[in-house]
């Protein structure tokens, strides 16, 4: 049965103070956000929904009112447990707008991944799973920056939080029965910590590319420099990564190592605007990589088609699949392919393994070490 609630619009400091007074002392606070990100790197907060039970859902307009100290307390570790679903972008939106680290949290999508064989169940399916109610989908692609919001938008946004308490209570009880509540707490703490890392110093974006093994050491050094440069520039300019240069384009530049603008223009995917505005910077990075001393170059990465790579990866997958079957959860909840490939590369390269930590380490660490030792 759909919960009954009243929507209270919050667009003035006084209204926000009243909302925070009403929410103070709550055991938990269901939170969701709506935002716009099509043309920017940083999300533009468009709506913040807050619900702590009872009949009132507070809709805070972040375009009209700044986060008050009282709201910062509610969102911080000094406040109640925050209930969210698929919290990654919500945490980014909240911490950017409210200028506070959001904690502690319980992410209902993560909780569900620890209870069943689906790694990322959507909110609508989760509501139906636990309550039997079917939520409307019409406003999924809505313009949340428009004012005033329609009644349909407000209802949709409110439903994104009013079901969270019922879902969380059921999930919490199930996790306690399975002895996995501590796993969720660890996962949610990790999500909060990861969201607060210094994104301006992201040195490791290049590792996301699946074809790094195709690059020679000098090309790999260039690709590292190109992605590091791009990560800084998109934040400084506040534009999406693809608007400046996609991973595919940067990888192609690293492969070609062009020496001049003519060669740069011949690289597939390189737009004239990129050459006009950033050609000199790109070519400087090419020259810097070309002149690196041999002992300063990164190691070449092993090819995943090699028998040694394939056999090790298969052994690690077997460990994960066996444990996932025993726990009745999706294998990717325990370890995804990128994690396993990184372990294989480290093993073949003779460097210390970055084994999983926490509850995953307890379940998989020794088995991973033994599986690689057997090869």
N, C-alpha and C positions, 0 to 999 in steps of 0.2 A: 504494500500500500504506500502510495506516494506521501512523504511527510508534508505536514502543513507548515507554512512559514510565511513571514512577512518580510518584504524587501525594504531595507532602510538605506537610502542613498546618502553617501557621506562625501561632501564636496567643500566643506568649510572646516577650519581649525576647531571650531566649537563642536560641530557634529562629530569630528574625529575624537575629540576628548570624551564626548558622551559615549561613543562606541567603546573606547578603551576602558572607561569606567565599568560599562556593562560586561565586558569580557574579562576584566581583572579577576583573578582567583579561580579561573576555569581550570579543570583538570586537563583538558586538551583543547586545541584550537584547530579546526579544519580550515585549510588555506588553499586557495587556488589563485591563479593569475590569468589574465588575458593580455596579449602583447602583440606588437607589430615588429617585424624584422625583415621585411622583403628587400628593403633598400639600405639597410644599415648593418654594421657589424654588431653593435650593442643593441639589445632589445629595448624597444620603447614601451614602457609600462602603460597599459591602457585601462586596466581594471584589477582590483585586488579584492577577492571575496573572503570574508571571515565568518565563521560560524562556530559557536560553542554550545550548541544545544538550544533548547527552548524554541521560540517561534520567530526569532529575528535573524535574518541573514544580512550582514553589513556589506554594502558595495562601496568600496573606497575608490574615488576618482583620483588617480595619481597625477593626472594632468591638471588638477585644480588645487590639490592640497599636498603639502610635503609630509613626510613621515614625522610624527611627533615623538618626543622622548618616551611618552607612555607606550606608543606603538612599538618603538624600538625595544623596549623592555619585554613586551609580549612576544616579539619575534626572536629575542635572544635566548641564551641559555638560562637566563633568570626567569623566563616565562614558562608557560605550560608546554607539554608535548605538542608539536605541530604535526597534524595529519595531512599528508599530501599524496597525490598519485603521480607517478612518473615525474619525480621532483626536479630532475636536472635543470631544465630551463626555468622552472618556477624559482628555484633557489637563486639563479643568476639574476632574474628580474627583481626579486625581492631585495637581494643584497645590493644591487645597483641603485634601486630607488630609495630604499630605507636606510642604506649605509650602515648596515649591521649584519653580523654573522648570524644566520638563522640556525637554531639548534634548541633542543634536540628534535629530531624528526622521526616519524614512522611513515615509510613510503609503502603504500598498499600494493603497488605493482611489484616491488621487490619482495614484500611479504608473500604475495601469491606465488612468486617464482620459487620460493622455498617450500611451498606446500603442494605443488603439482608439476606436471610435465610440460607446462608452457612457460617459457622464459619471460614473456612480456605481454601479458594480457591487458587489453585496453580497458579504459574505465567503464564504458557502456557494457561490455561483456562481463566485467567484474560485478557491476551492479546487478545484472541479470542472474549471474551465478549465485550470488549470496542472498538476493532479495526476491528474485522473480520479476521485478519491474523492468520495463523496457523504456529506455530514455530516448527522447527525440534527438535527431541528428541534423536538423535543418540549419542550425546556426554554427556548424563546425567551422566553416570558412567565412564567418561573419567579419564585418569591419567594426572592430571594437574601439576604434578611435572616433567614430562618429558620435555626435551628441545632438539630441538625447538618444540614448539607447532605446530600442523598441522593447515592448513588453515581452516579446518572444526571446530577445537576447537576454533580458534580465532573468527570465525564468530558466533559461538554459544555463546561465552562469551560476545561478543559485543551486541548481541540481548538481553542479560539479562539486559542491561541498556538503550538502545536507545528507548525502548517503555515506560519506566517509566514516562517520562514527560507527554506524551499524556494521560496515564492512570490517573496520579495524577491530571491533570487539570480537567478531567471529574469527578473524584471522589470529588475533592474539591468543584466544583460547586454543585454537588448533596448533599454533606454534608451541605453546606451552606443553600440550599433550605430546608433541613430537620431540620435545627437548631442543627446539630450534630458535627460541625467542632470542637467545644471546647472539645467534648468527645474524638475525635481523638488526639487532642493535649495533653490531659491528659493521654491517653493511651500510647502515644509515649514517653512522659516524664517519665512515670513509667518504660517503657522498658529500657530507658537509665539509670535510677537510679538503677534498679535491676541488670543490667549488671556490675555496679561498686561496688556492695557490696563486702565485704571482704569474698571471697570464701574460704579462709583458715580457717575461723571461722564458717563454716556452721554447726550449731547445730541442724538443723531441718530436715535433710534428712530422718530420721527415720519416719517422719510423712507421707511420701509418701506410705508406705506399707498399703494395704487395710485390713490386717488381724490383726492389732494391738490388737484388742479386745480379741483375743485368748490368749494373754500373761498375766500371773500373774504379779503383780507389780515388783517383783524381776527380772523376765524375761524381762520385758519392760525396766527396768533400764540397764540390760545387752545389750539389742538390741540398746539402745541409745548410749552406750559406743562403741559398735562394729561399728556402722555406723560412729560415730565421728572419730574413729581411722582410718577406711577405707578411709574417705574423706581426711584426712591429708596425708595418705600414698600414695594414687594414685597421688596426686599432687606432693609429694616429689619425687616419682619414675617416674612420667610422664608415667603412663600406664592406660589403660581403667579400669573402675571399675570391669568389669567382669573378667579381667585377674587376679586380686587379689582375690576378693570374691564377688559374686553377692548378691543382697538383699536376694534372696531365701536361699542361704547358711548361711548368717549371721542370718537370722530369725530361721533357723533350729538349729543353735548353741545356740541361745537364748532359744529356746524351750527345748533343751536337757540339757543345763547347764553342760557340761561334766567336770569331775573333774581331768582327766588325758589324756594323749595322746591316750591311747587305746580307751577311750570313745569318744574322739574327732574324731578319725579315723572312728568310727562307724556312725557318723552323715552323713546323705545322702548329697552327693555333695561335701564333703570336700576332696580335692585332697591331695595326699602325699606331693606335693611341698608346699602347704599352711602349712601343719604341720611342715615340715622341716624348713622352713624359719620364720614362724610366730606363730608356735604352742605355744611357751612360752608366747608371748604377749597376745594371745587369752585366754589362761588359767589364766593368771594374771587378765584379765578383768572379767572372770567368778568368780574368788575368791573374787575380790573386790565387785562385785554385791552380792555375797552370804553373805558377811559380812556387808552390808549396814544396818544402823539402820532403824527401821521401819518408823520413822518419816522422813527419807530422801528418801523414795521410792516414785516413781510417783504413781498417782492414777490409778487404773484399769479402762479401758475404757469400756463403755457400749456396749453390743452386738447389732449389727444392726438388728438381727432377733427379738428383743423384740418388743412387741406391742407399748410400749412408744416411741421407736426409730422410728419404721415404721410410726406411725401416724404423728409424728413431721416432718419427712422427706417428707412425702406426702403433708403436708400442705405447706411447703416451696416450693416444686416443683410446687404446684398449683399457688403460687404467681408469680414465675418466668415464668411459661408457660403463664399465663394470661397477664403479662406485655410484654413478647416477642411477643405474638400474636398481641397485640395492636401496637407495634412498627414495626412489620413485620421483625424481626431479629431472629436468632437462639437462643434458650434458653441458650445454653452454653456460649454465648457471655456475658450474664448477670451474670450467676453464674454456675459453673460446679458442678458436684456431690460431689467432694472433699470439696468444699467450704460449701455446704449445710450440709454435714455430720459433718464437724467441728463445725458448729453452733449448730447442734442437740446435739453433745457430750458436748459442753460447757453448753448448757441449762440443760441437764440431770445431769451434774456435779455441777451445781450451781455456775459456775464461770462467770465473765463478758463476754458478747458476743463480738466477733470481727466482728462487722457489716461491710458491704461494705462501702467504702469511695467514695468521689467524686460524679460523676454523677450517679454511681450505687447506692450509698447511698441515693441520692435524690429520686431515683425511687423505691428502695426496702427496705430501712432501717426501716421505720415505719411499713410497711406491714409485714416484717419478725418478728419484735418485737411483733406485734399484733397476728400473727399466732402462735407463740410459747406461748404467754400469754394465748391464748384460750385453750391450752392443759395443 
